[in-house]
Amino acid sequence: MWNSSPEVIFSTLTNTSNTLELPIDSLKLNFDESSLWMLNLALAFVMFGIALELRVSDFRTVLQRPKSVLLGVTAQFLVLPALTYVLILLLEPHPSFALGMLLVACCPGGNVSNFMTHWAGGNSALSVCLTAIATLGAVIITPVNFHFWGSLYPPTETLLQAIQIDFWAMAQLVGMLLGIPVLLGMALGHWKPALASRMARYFKIGSLLFFALLVVLALARDFDVFLDYVGLVFLLVLVHNLIALASGYTLARLFRLPQPDIKTLTIETGIQNSGLGLLLIFTFFGGLGGMALIAAFWGIWHLISGMAIAGFWSSPVALKPTKP
């Protein structure tokens, strides 16, 4: 049984030796071609379901609140990856963990952020707009961002060179998984709004559950081993997610955005599309265990932290006006 004492956890977590391979990295979550195709299709359906509720009019938010939108995009694609890089420099995690952190940070906002923003009393229109812009922008920004930050840190650069990632192929895959489904969903919503609204009620939940089931089945074979290593990444993901949430909140406060927009930027920055990250890990990194564990645990934890924040902001305590 793996020794999970605090000393061993810290030692393993911060060991950046390029010659060291964590036992977890030997667990390659390899999908056969048909299984990977099904996973791609499932995520595409998830994004299509989200886009069914997007309208061209939602982008008018850009003109109405250009500062909020610009800050939201900046927080997601510039501030969070940069702070993630700084966190990696400070903690010096194992290269596979560091790559997982960078990939999650470079993914667009998660598909539950709109629900959490609405629950928290945030600006739902701004949330939808940021989701659409980030999702479409991720086609180019996610691969470029990941390559840039991954190449700056020597241990991850060495790992990237060893794996020999085709970043153009990554951009093409992200485009097929995000760009095309979103455009098709928006087109259907524009031409057949009533049909799109009816489909959206079931499509988002059904496709999301289908995608989650495929991921669970992929992890099931070695699930006990993954549980053994949760202690390695719990604090890492906890701190990383806290930084993501705090960066969106702080940036919005610094620029004196209204309270609903502050809530929106906080949630949009802290909720990442870890499903996309997992799919990229399965496709381009052979299901590298350390990366997969970071992305999978982030996908669980950001739901907990996001719901906790949304629940607090919607509570009577948070809604109670403060005295001057």
C-alpha positions in Angstrom: 0.0 0.0 0.0 1.3 3.5 -0.9 2.5 5.5 2.1 0.3 8.6 2.4 2.0 10.3 5.3 2.4 14.1 5.0 6.1 13.9 4.5 5.8 11.4 1.6 3.0 13.4 0.0 5.1 16.6 0.1 8.2 14.9 -1.1 6.5 13.2 -4.0 4.4 16.2 -4.9 7.4 18.6 -5.1 9.9 16.2 -6.7 10.6 17.6 -10.1 13.4 15.2 -11.1 13.0 14.5 -14.8 14.2 10.9 -14.2 11.4 10.2 -11.7 8.1 8.8 -13.0 5.3 8.6 -10.5 3.7 5.2 -10.3 0.5 7.0 -11.1 2.0 8.0 -14.5 2.4 4.4 -15.4 -1.4 4.1 -15.4 -2.1 5.2 -19.0 -5.8 5.6 -19.6 -5.7 4.5 -23.1 -8.9 4.4 -25.0 -9.3 2.3 -28.1 -10.3 4.2 -31.2 -14.1 3.6 -30.9 -14.1 4.6 -27.2 -12.2 7.8 -27.8 -14.6 8.6 -30.7 -17.5 8.1 -28.3 -15.8 10.4 -25.7 -15.3 13.1 -28.4 -18.9 12.8 -29.5 -20.2 13.1 -26.0 -18.3 16.3 -25.3 -19.4 17.7 -28.6 -23.0 17.0 -27.6 -22.5 18.7 -24.2 -21.3 21.9 -26.0 -24.1 21.6 -28.5 -26.6 21.4 -25.6 -25.1 24.5 -24.0 -25.3 26.5 -27.3 -29.0 25.7 -27.8 -29.7 28.5 -25.3 -27.2 31.0 -26.7 -28.5 33.7 -28.9 -26.7 36.3 -31.1 -28.4 38.9 -28.9 -26.4 37.6 -25.9 -23.3 39.1 -27.6 -24.8 42.5 -27.3 -23.5 42.3 -23.7 -20.1 43.0 -25.2 -21.3 46.4 -26.3 -23.3 47.1 -23.1 -20.6 46.1 -20.7 -17.3 46.0 -22.6 -15.2 46.4 -19.5 -16.8 43.4 -17.7 -16.4 41.2 -20.7 -12.8 42.2 -21.4 -11.9 41.6 -17.7 -13.6 38.2 -17.8 -11.7 37.1 -20.8 -8.5 38.5 -19.4 -9.0 36.7 -16.1 -9.6 33.3 -17.8 -7.0 33.4 -20.5 -4.2 35.6 -19.2 -4.4 36.0 -15.4 -5.2 32.4 -14.4 -2.6 30.7 -16.6 0.0 33.3 -15.4 -0.9 32.7 -11.7 -0.8 29.0 -12.3 2.7 29.3 -13.7 3.8 31.3 -10.6 2.2 28.6 -8.3 4.1 25.9 -10.2 7.4 27.8 -9.7 6.7 28.1 -6.0 5.5 24.6 -5.3 7.6 22.8 -7.9 5.1 19.9 -8.4 6.0 16.8 -10.4 6.0 17.6 -14.2 2.9 15.6 -14.9 1.0 17.4 -12.2 2.3 20.7 -13.4 1.1 20.0 -17.0 -2.3 19.0 -15.7 -2.5 22.3 -13.8 -1.5 24.3 -16.8 -3.9 22.5 -19.1 -6.9 23.0 -16.8 -5.9 26.7 -16.4 -5.8 27.1 -20.2 -9.2 25.5 -20.8 -12.3 27.8 -21.2 -15.0 28.2 -18.5 -17.0 25.1 -17.5 -20.5 24.4 -18.6 -22.1 24.7 -15.2 -20.9 28.3 -14.6 -24.1 29.8 -16.0 -26.2 27.8 -13.6 -24.0 28.8 -10.6 -23.9 32.4 -11.7 -27.7 32.5 -11.8 -27.9 30.8 -8.4 -25.5 33.3 -6.9 -27.4 36.3 -8.1 -24.8 37.2 -10.7 -25.1 38.7 -14.1 -26.5 35.8 -16.1 -26.3 37.6 -19.5 -22.6 38.4 -18.8 -22.0 34.7 -17.8 -23.6 33.4 -21.0 -21.6 35.9 -23.1 -18.3 35.0 -21.4 -19.0 31.3 -21.9 -19.7 31.8 -25.6 -16.6 34.0 -26.2 -14.3 31.7 -24.1 -15.5 28.6 -25.8 -15.1 29.9 -29.3 -11.8 31.6 -28.4 -10.4 28.4 -26.9 -10.1 26.9 -30.3 -6.9 28.9 -30.8 -6.1 30.2 -27.3 -6.1 26.9 -25.4 -3.4 25.2 -27.5 -1.3 28.3 -27.8 -1.6 29.2 -24.1 -0.8 25.7 -23.0 2.3 25.4 -25.3 3.5 28.8 -24.2 3.3 28.3 -20.4 4.3 24.6 -20.6 7.5 25.6 -22.5 8.5 28.2 -20.0 8.9 25.6 -17.1 11.9 23.3 -17.8 10.5 20.1 -16.3 7.2 20.4 -18.3 9.1 21.5 -21.4 11.1 18.3 -21.2 8.0 16.2 -20.8 6.3 18.0 -23.7 9.4 17.3 -25.9 9.3 13.6 -24.9 5.7 13.3 -25.8 6.0 15.4 -29.0 2.6 17.0 -29.0 1.1 18.1 -32.3 -0.3 21.4 -31.2 -1.9 22.1 -34.6 -3.8 18.8 -34.3 -4.8 19.8 -30.7 -6.2 23.1 -32.1 -8.1 21.2 -34.8 -9.6 18.8 -32.2 -10.6 21.7 -29.9 -12.2 23.4 -32.9 -14.3 20.3 -33.7 -15.3 19.7 -30.1 -16.1 23.3 -29.2 -16.4 25.6 -32.2 -18.5 23.5 -34.5 -21.1 22.2 -31.9 -21.5 25.8 -30.5 -22.1 27.3 -33.9 -24.5 24.5 -34.8 -26.4 24.9 -31.5 -26.6 28.7 -32.0 -27.8 28.3 -35.6 -30.6 26.0 -34.5 -31.5 28.4 -31.7 -31.7 31.2 -34.1 -33.8 29.5 -36.8 -35.9 27.2 -34.5 -35.9 28.9 -31.1 -38.9 26.9 -29.7 -37.4 23.6 -30.8 -34.0 24.6 -29.3 -35.6 25.5 -26.0 -37.4 22.2 -25.7 -34.2 20.3 -26.6 -32.1 22.2 -24.2 -34.1 21.1 -21.2 -32.9 17.6 -21.6 -29.9 17.8 -23.9 -27.5 19.5 -21.5 -28.2 17.1 -18.6 -28.4 14.0 -20.7 -25.2 14.6 -22.7 -23.3 15.7 -19.5 -24.3 12.5 -17.7 -23.3 10.5 -20.8 -19.9 12.1 -20.9 -19.4 11.6 -17.1 -20.3 8.0 -17.4 -17.7 7.4 -20.1 -15.0 9.1 -17.9 -16.0 7.0 -14.9 -15.8 3.8 -17.0 -12.3 4.9 -18.1 -11.2 5.4 -14.5 -13.0 2.3 -13.0 -10.3 -0.2 -13.9 -7.7 1.5 -11.8 -10.0 3.5 -9.5 -8.5 2.1 -6.3 -5.1 3.2 -7.4 -6.4 6.7 -8.2 -7.9 6.9 -4.8 -4.5 6.1 -3.3 -3.1 9.2 -4.9 -5.9 11.7 -4.2 -3.8 12.8 -1.2 -1.1 13.9 -3.5 -3.3 16.4 -5.4 -6.0 17.4 -2.9 -4.1 20.4 -1.5 -2.7 21.2 -4.9 -6.1 21.4 -6.6 -7.6 23.2 -3.6 -5.0 25.9 -3.7 -5.1 26.2 -7.5 -8.9 26.5 -7.5 -8.9 29.0 -4.7 -6.4 31.2 -6.7 -8.6 30.9 -9.7 -11.7 32.1 -7.8 -9.7 34.8 -6.0 -8.2 36.1 -9.2 -11.5 36.7 -10.8 -13.0 38.3 -7.7 -9.9 40.5 -7.1 -9.7 41.7 -10.7 -13.4 42.6 -10.7 -13.1 44.5 -7.4 -10.0 46.4 -8.6 -11.9 47.7 -11.6 -15.0 48.5 -9.5 -17.5 46.3 -11.3 -21.0 46.1 -10.0 -21.6 43.3 -7.5 -23.5 41.0 -9.9 -20.5 41.2 -12.3 -18.1 40.5 -9.5 -19.9 37.3 -8.8 -19.9 36.4 -12.4 -16.2 36.9 -13.0 -15.4 35.0 -9.8 -17.4 31.9 -10.9 -16.4 32.1 -14.5 -12.7 32.1 -13.6 -13.0 29.4 -11.0 -15.1 26.9 -13.0 -13.0 25.4 -15.9 -14.0 22.9 -18.6 -12.0 20.1 -17.1 -13.9 17.7 -19.3 -12.1 19.2 -22.3 -8.9 18.9 -20.4 -9.5 15.2 -19.7 -10.3 14.5 -23.4 -7.1 16.3 -24.5 -5.1 14.2 -22.0 -6.7 11.0 -23.3 -6.0 12.0 -26.9 -2.6 13.6 -26.9 -0.9 12.4 -23.6 -2.0 8.8 -23.6 -4.1 9.3 -20.5 -1.0 10.3 -18.5 -2.0 9.4 -14.9 -0.7 12.5 -13.1 -2.3 14.9 -15.6 -5.6 12.9 -15.6 -5.7 12.9 -11.8 -5.4 16.7 -11.6 -8.1 17.3 -14.3 -10.4 14.7 -12.8 -10.1 15.9 -9.3 -10.5 19.6 -10.4 -13.7 18.5 -12.2 -15.0 17.3 -8.9 -13.7 20.0 -6.6 -14.7 23.0 -8.7 -18.3 21.9 -8.4 -18.1 21.8 -4.7 -16.3 25.2 -4.4 -18.6 26.8 -7.0 -21.8 25.6 -5.3 -20.5 26.7 -1.9 -19.8 30.2 -3.2 -23.1 30.4 -5.1 -25.0 29.1 -2.1 -23.3 31.6 0.2 -24.0 34.6 -2.1 -27.6 33.5 -2.4 -28.1 33.1 1.3 -29.8 35.7 3.5 -26.5 36.5 5.2 -24.9 37.5 2.0 -28.0 39.3 0.8 -28.4 41.3 3.9 -27.3 44.9 3.2 -24.3 46.2 5.0 -24.5 49.3 7.1 -22.5 52.3 5.9 
